[in-house]
């Protein structure tokens, strides 16, 4: 498997959007937090998260076709480059429309962190400080009920993700907030902290 620097280079080769790159970093931080908690291979989990959407900008897949565009196209590229099947399976499994069952802890963790990381970013950006350090789990739970806020985030996926992990929603939110705080500056969510 390639190292993180190689994975970052691959992400940047296919993804020009700064917001998509920051999303990849946020999901990586959350998934690495769970890897540490579980005593899992943090590099494998982190690189999986970093690359989960690397093909999205080129092949966005608005039709949600299971065997073309995102994440199918990315999976083919990762196979050609020798990335492990465990990683590719998790990436395919994070998109329900691919029909790939989530079975491993990595599969469930990537799915659970993907939408939530985007939602937490939105929660931070509406704070006067624009800082993840000012986001708390209880306020995120309340925001989840506001359908007009961060409309593009699937609430069903956020709830289903925590359920698949077997973690109470507030605990899941708190772990992801804490993980993102660790790289807040890289996410542009550091505020004054």
N, C-alpha and C positions, 0 to 999 in steps of 0.2 A: 504494500500500500504506500502511496506517496505520503510525504509529510505535509504539515500544515502550510508551509510556505508554497509548496506545489499546488495545494488545493486553493489557496488564496489567489495564486496566479491564474489558475483555471477559471475561478469565479470572475476575476477581473477581465479575462479574455472574452468571456461571453456576456458579461453584465457591465454596462456603462453607467447605469443609473445609480447615483449615490444612495438614494433611498432604498433600493433593492439590496445594495451591498450592506447597508446598515441593518436591514432586516435580517440578512444572513448572519451578521455578527450577533444580533440580539438573540436569534434562535440558537445559535451556537452557544452563547453564554448560558442560556437556560438549560439546554441539553447537557452541557458540561457540569452544571450544578447538580443535575440528577445523576450523572455518571459518578461524581465524587460521592454523593450520598449512598449510591448502590455499590460502590467499590468496583465499578465496571471500567472498561478500557476507555479512559477519558479522551484519548486521541481519536480512536475509532468513532466514538459517539460525536465528538466535536466536529470532526471533518465531515461526517454524514450531515450534520445540521448545517454546516457552512455551505455545503454543496446542494442542499435539497432543492433549491430553486435556481441553480446557476444557469439553466437553459430557458427560464421563463421569459426573459426579455426577447429572445429570438423566436421562441415558439410558445406563445402565451396560451394556446388551446382554449379559446372561448367556447368551442363546441364540446369540450370535455370528452374528447375521443380517447378511449383507453389505450390505443396502440399507435398514436401519432402525437407529435408536438410534446409539450411539457406534461409529465416528467419522463415520458417514454423516450424522447430524443436524448435527453440527458443520460438516462440509464444506458443507452447504447454507447455513448461516448465514454462513460465511466468503465464499461466492460472492455472497450477497446484499449483503455489505458491501464487495465489491470486492477481496478478497484475491487474490493471483496464483495461477493454476492450479498452478504449480510447487510452491507451498507446500501446496495442497490435495491434490495427488497424493502428496506425501511423507506427509502426515497419514493419508490413506486407506491408503497402503502400509505403515504401521507396524503395522497389524492384518492379519495373514495371512489371516484369514477374509473380508476384503473382496475378495480376489482381484485386487488391484491390484499389478502387478509393480513391484518396486523397480528403477529403472534409473539414476537420477542419483546423483551423490555425496551430495546432500542426503538422498535417499530412504534410502540405505544407512546414512548417519550417524545419522539420527533413529532408525531401527530398532535400530542397534547400541548407542546410548546409553540408550534407554528403560529396558529391564530392568536394565541394569548400574547405572544411577544409583540405582534402588530398592535393589539389592543392596548397593551401597556405603553407602547411608544405614543399612541394617540392620547392616552391619559396624561402622560408627561408633557406633551406639547401644548396642552390647554392650560397648564399651570402657569402662573405669571413668571415663574423662574425657568420654565421649560426644562425642569430637572426631574429625573427618575427618583432622586433622593426625596422629593416631596410627594411621591405617590404612595398611598397606603392600601393594603388589601381590602379593607372595608369599603373605601370609596370606589375602588375598582368594581366590587360586587354591585354597588348601587348603579354605577355607570353601565354595567352590562344590561340592566333592565331598560335603559333608554335606547330604544331602537333607532332613533335618529342620529345618535352619536356613533361615529366610526362605523357607518352603515355597511361598509365592505367586509367587516369582520363577521364571520359566522358564529353566532352565539351558540348554536347547536354543537358546532365543533369544539368550542371552548368547554362546554358542559360535558360533552361526550369524552373529550380528552382526559379530563380529571377523573371521570368515572372509569375509563379504561385503565388508568394508572392505579386506581383504588385509593386515591388521595382526596381528602376533602377539598372542595374548590378553594376555600380561603387559604389553606395551606399551600396548595399548588400556586396560587397567585403570589403568595408571600415568597416562596422559593424563587420564582421567576423574577420578581422585583429585586430581590437580594442579588441574584446572579447578574442581572443587567446593571445594577449599581456598580458592580466591580469593573465594568468597562464603559461606564457612563460617558466619559470623555470621547471615546471612539464612536459612540452612538450619537454624539451631539446632544446628549441629554444630561450633561454635567451641571448645568446652571452655575451657581457660584460655589458649589461644593468641591 
